[in-house]
Amino acid sequence: MILPIVAYGHPVLRKVAEDITPDYPGLDKLIEDMWETMYASNGVGLAAPQINRPIRLFVVDSAQIFVNMDDEEKEENDYPDAPGVKQVFINAHIVEEAGDDWPYNEGCLSIPKIREDVYRAEEVTIEYMDEKFHKHKKTFDGVTGRIILHEYDHTDGKLFIDYLSPLKRKLYKRKLDDISKGAIQVDYKMLFPKK
């Protein structure tokens, strides 16, 4: 089932999410719905707070980025994480961020029509559970690492616009207000806090 994505301004997006246990009600169906919702909105990652669930759960499919890319483009940009991963992250906690911060033009399904360069670490080492609640500790880099850091931020109540300068955030104030009010056109279901 495709779920509505919570728009900027909704309090759930600023809440630090809670860890869950294997007996979380309807977890398998929730994960299935999150994949369906993410693909229906052309996303490459989706966190539970974005569908109004304040829990530490997110899904990532960085392989979607590489699907439409030709070999020449992959070589020119030297993506160390190609061909990407498709993974569920439950109760994720960052162990370490390493390497130089690098810019990448980010957007967010909860903040449609706004994109900006955000600097993030080259690598992230993260501990998490998969959908079977098996524990993992892995290091991710490239675009995959970037998506994981972005989705992880959602479980900590942070948004990519928090990395922008105060001046840039001020310039986006009207657009952000319009998003909260639902005064935008998107091609996926959204839940607007001020509509």
PyMOL commands that set and color helices and strands:
alter all, ss='L'
color gray80, all
select helices_A, chain A and resi 11-14+27-40+48-51+63-67+71-77+142-155+160-163+166-171+173-181
alter helices_A, ss='H'
color red, helices_A
select strands_A, chain A and resi 5-6+45-47+57-61+86-98+102-108+111-120+123-129+135-141+190-191
alter strands_A, ss='S'
color yellow, strands_A
deselect
rebuild
show_as cartoon
